[in-house]
């Protein structure tokens, strides 16, 4: 029997290393900017913290874009980006001794006529652990590390905030927690890293709360969505939620605002009771 576990460090967690089972892997993401015709090597360090020798297999995987992230599952081949032909792993199989450490090289050698722009692939590290007894399962663990590549040249950064609204498209909320969705479209030839700020203001423009939109990667010629849960002030009323999103280049900021009416259930019940009482009073007055 065989059990597979896949951990995908996806686009893109900004952490320096990943700990998985008996292995410690660093870094969790690789980035390289390279000139056409140049040769560069980057290294992934794998440390074996167990008391057993382990074998790690390294391979490159194509990525498939999704609306919110990327995947290495080829569920939609039309959205799969091929592995850049100039990326190579010269030592795909590595044996790590007990409490040992190895550096796995990834070599980049774009041709002199390689077009400028960004591309991406995934380094997949696979570790197989043999069972101690026949009754146990053989466990296959995988860790995927994103690799971002930019061939230097005439790069054209271009991106825009394409959507910002409540996830359910409603402008009246009975809940103090409201989920917003933003969508960013990268129309250029280079990967971008947008970031920004969400601000909640009262009807009179007073800032009530702010949320930071941390940087995240959007691949070239791709569109990605993010969701944020905002907590509105306790006081019912009309609020303006403003997103200021830096596009990630030339300090260009896109600004979008959404008006939202926070109407808790108890306020709605109170309004209905008030209206019902008014109608009842009018009927009673008309009969008298």
matplotlib code that plots the C-alpha trace (Angstrom):
import matplotlib.pyplot as plt

x = [0.0, 1.2, 0.2, 1.1, 1.2, 1.8, 2.7, 2.7, 4.3, 2.2, 2.4, 3.7, 4.4, 7.2, 8.9, 12.6, 12.3, 9.9, 10.0, 8.4, 8.6, 12.4, 13.5, 14.2, 14.2, 15.4, 14.5, 10.8, 10.9, 13.5, 13.8, 16.3, 16.9, 19.3, 20.6, 20.2, 23.3, 24.2, 24.6, 23.4, 23.0, 20.7, 20.7, 18.0, 19.4, 17.8, 18.7, 17.9, 17.0, 16.1, 18.1, 17.7, 19.3, 16.8, 16.7, 15.3, 14.3, 14.2, 12.2, 10.6, 6.9, 4.7, 2.2, -1.5, -3.0, -6.2, -8.3, -6.9, -3.6, -1.5, -1.4, 0.8, -2.2, -2.8, -6.6, -6.8, -4.0, -5.1, -3.9, -0.7, 2.5, 5.4, 8.7, 11.2, 13.6, 16.7, 16.2, 18.0, 18.6, 22.0, 21.7, 18.1, 18.7, 20.3, 21.0, 21.2, 22.9, 21.7, 21.6, 23.3, 22.8, 23.0, 22.6, 20.6, 21.6, 19.2, 21.0, 19.6, 21.1, 18.9, 20.0, 21.3, 18.1, 15.8, 12.9, 12.8, 10.1, 9.0, 8.2, 7.7, 8.0, 7.9, 10.8, 9.2, 11.2, 10.0, 11.0, 9.9, 9.9, 10.0, 7.8, 9.4, 7.0, 5.0, 1.8, 2.7, 2.2, 5.0, 4.7, 5.6, 6.0, 6.4, 7.3, 6.8, 8.9, 8.0, 10.7, 10.3, 12.5, 12.9, 15.0, 16.3, 15.7, 12.9, 10.4, 6.9, 5.2, 1.4, -1.3, -4.7, -7.2, -10.0, -12.5, -13.4, -16.7, -18.3, -18.0, -21.8, -22.2, -24.6, -24.4, -26.5, -25.1, -26.7, -23.3, -20.5, -18.1, -18.1, -16.0, -14.6, -13.0, -10.4, -9.0, -5.8, -4.9, -1.3, -1.2, 2.6, 5.6, 7.0, 5.7, 4.2, 3.8, 0.8, 0.0, -2.2, -4.5, -8.2, -9.9, -13.3, -14.8, -18.1, -20.7, -18.9, -15.5, -14.0, -11.6, -12.9, -10.4, -7.7, -6.4, -3.1, -3.1, 0.2, 2.2, 1.4, 2.7, 0.7, 2.4, 2.7, -0.4, -2.5, -5.3, -5.6, -8.2, -7.9, -10.5, -10.5, -12.8, -13.5, -15.0, -17.3, -17.8, -20.4, -22.6, -25.1, -24.9, -23.6, -19.8, -17.4, -14.8, -11.9, -9.1, -5.9, -3.8, -0.3, 0.2, 3.7, 5.5, 6.2, 4.2, 0.9, -2.1, -5.6, -8.4, -11.9, -14.7, -17.8, -20.6, -22.1, -25.1, -24.5, -28.0, -27.9, -30.9, -32.0, -32.2, -34.2, -36.6, -36.9, -37.7, -40.4, -41.9, -41.9, -43.5, -46.0, -46.9, -47.3, -49.6, -51.6, -51.9, -53.0, -55.7, -56.9, -57.0, -59.0, -61.6, -62.1]
y = [0.0, 3.5, 6.8, 10.1, 13.5, 16.6, 19.9, 22.8, 26.0, 28.0, 31.4, 32.6, 32.2, 34.6, 32.2, 31.4, 27.6, 24.7, 21.9, 18.7, 15.4, 14.7, 17.3, 21.0, 22.8, 26.3, 28.5, 28.1, 30.1, 30.8, 33.9, 34.6, 37.6, 36.6, 38.1, 36.1, 34.0, 34.0, 31.0, 31.0, 28.4, 28.6, 26.1, 24.5, 23.2, 20.0, 18.9, 15.4, 15.7, 12.0, 9.0, 7.3, 7.8, 9.4, 9.6, 12.8, 13.0, 16.5, 17.3, 20.2, 20.5, 22.7, 24.9, 25.4, 28.8, 29.0, 32.0, 32.2, 30.4, 28.0, 24.2, 21.4, 19.3, 19.3, 19.6, 22.2, 21.9, 25.1, 27.0, 25.0, 26.9, 24.8, 24.3, 26.9, 24.9, 26.5, 25.3, 22.0, 19.9, 18.2, 16.0, 14.8, 12.1, 12.8, 10.5, 12.4, 10.7, 10.8, 14.4, 15.4, 18.3, 18.7, 21.5, 20.7, 22.9, 24.4, 25.7, 28.5, 28.9, 31.0, 31.3, 34.6, 35.0, 34.2, 36.7, 39.0, 38.4, 36.3, 32.7, 30.2, 26.5, 24.4, 22.4, 19.1, 17.3, 13.8, 11.6, 8.0, 6.4, 2.6, 0.9, -0.7, -3.7, -5.3, -4.1, -0.5, 1.7, 3.2, 7.0, 9.3, 13.0, 15.8, 19.5, 21.9, 25.1, 27.8, 29.1, 32.6, 33.5, 36.8, 37.1, 40.7, 42.9, 45.1, 44.3, 45.7, 45.8, 46.4, 45.5, 46.7, 46.2, 44.5, 43.8, 44.9, 44.1, 42.1, 38.4, 38.0, 41.3, 42.5, 46.1, 45.4, 43.1, 41.8, 40.5, 42.5, 40.4, 41.0, 39.2, 41.2, 40.0, 41.8, 40.7, 41.8, 41.3, 41.2, 42.3, 42.7, 40.5, 40.4, 39.0, 41.7, 42.0, 44.2, 45.4, 48.0, 49.1, 48.7, 51.5, 51.5, 55.0, 56.2, 58.2, 61.4, 60.3, 59.3, 56.4, 53.6, 50.8, 49.8, 46.5, 45.9, 44.0, 42.1, 41.7, 38.6, 37.5, 37.6, 35.9, 37.7, 37.4, 36.1, 37.1, 36.3, 36.9, 37.4, 37.4, 39.5, 39.4, 42.8, 43.5, 46.5, 48.8, 47.7, 50.7, 50.1, 52.5, 53.3, 52.7, 53.2, 50.6, 51.9, 49.8, 51.5, 48.9, 49.6, 47.9, 46.8, 49.0, 52.8, 53.5, 53.5, 53.1, 52.0, 53.1, 51.6, 52.3, 50.3, 51.6, 49.1, 49.4, 47.5, 46.6, 44.0, 41.7, 43.3, 46.7, 45.2, 43.6, 47.0, 48.8, 46.2, 46.5, 50.3, 50.1, 47.6, 49.8, 52.8, 50.9, 49.6, 53.2, 54.5, 51.7, 52.4, 56.2, 55.7, 53.6, 56.1]
z = [0.0, -0.8, 0.7, -1.0, 0.6, -1.4, 0.2, -2.3, -1.1, -3.5, -4.9, -2.8, 0.9, 1.9, 4.4, 4.5, 4.9, 5.1, 7.6, 6.5, 8.4, 8.8, 6.2, 6.5, 3.2, 2.5, 0.8, 0.2, -3.0, -5.7, -7.8, -10.5, -12.9, -15.7, -18.9, -22.2, -22.7, -19.0, -16.8, -13.1, -10.4, -7.4, -4.6, -2.4, 0.9, 2.3, 5.8, 7.1, 10.8, 11.2, 12.3, 8.9, 5.5, 3.0, -0.7, -2.3, -6.0, -7.6, -10.7, -12.5, -12.9, -15.1, -13.4, -14.1, -13.4, -11.4, -10.5, -7.0, -7.2, -9.2, -9.2, -10.5, -11.3, -15.0, -14.7, -17.5, -20.1, -21.8, -18.7, -18.1, -18.6, -20.0, -18.1, -19.4, -21.6, -20.1, -16.6, -15.5, -12.5, -13.0, -9.9, -9.7, -7.1, -3.8, -0.9, 2.5, 5.4, 9.0, 10.2, 6.9, 4.6, 0.8, -1.6, -4.8, -7.7, -10.3, -13.4, -15.6, -19.1, -21.4, -25.0, -26.3, -28.4, -25.5, -25.4, -22.3, -19.8, -16.8, -16.5, -13.7, -12.9, -9.7, -8.2, -6.8, -4.1, -3.5, -0.5, -0.2, 3.2, 3.2, 5.9, 8.9, 8.6, 5.8, 7.5, 7.2, 4.2, 2.1, 2.4, -0.4, 0.6, -1.9, -1.4, -4.2, -4.4, -6.8, -9.1, -10.6, -13.6, -15.4, -18.5, -18.5, -21.5, -22.8, -20.1, -20.1, -16.7, -17.0, -14.6, -13.3, -10.6, -12.5, -9.8, -6.3, -4.5, -1.8, -2.6, -2.7, -4.6, -1.9, -0.5, 2.6, 5.4, 8.6, 9.7, 11.1, 9.1, 5.3, 2.7, -0.1, -3.3, -5.4, -8.7, -10.3, -14.0, -15.1, -18.7, -19.0, -19.7, -16.1, -12.8, -10.6, -6.8, -6.0, -2.4, -0.8, 1.9, 2.7, 4.6, 6.2, 6.7, 8.2, 6.3, 7.3, 6.1, 9.5, 9.3, 11.5, 10.6, 8.1, 6.8, 5.0, 1.7, 1.9, -1.4, -3.5, -6.8, -10.1, -13.0, -16.3, -18.5, -15.7, -13.4, -9.7, -7.0, -3.3, -0.5, 2.7, 5.7, 7.0, 10.5, 10.3, 13.4, 15.8, 15.2, 12.3, 9.4, 6.0, 5.5, 2.6, 2.0, -0.1, -1.7, -2.6, -4.5, -5.7, -9.0, -8.1, -10.5, -11.0, -7.8, -9.6, -7.3, -8.3, -6.0, -5.8, -3.3, -2.3, -0.1, 2.3, 4.6, 7.9, 9.2, 12.0, 12.4, 15.6, 13.8, 11.0, 13.5, 15.3, 12.0, 11.2, 14.6, 14.3, 10.9, 12.1, 15.0, 12.7, 10.4, 13.3, 14.7, 11.3, 11.0, 14.5, 13.8, 10.6, 12.4, 15.2]

ax = plt.figure().add_subplot(projection="3d")
ax.plot(x, y, z, "-o")
ax.set_aspect("equal")
plt.show()
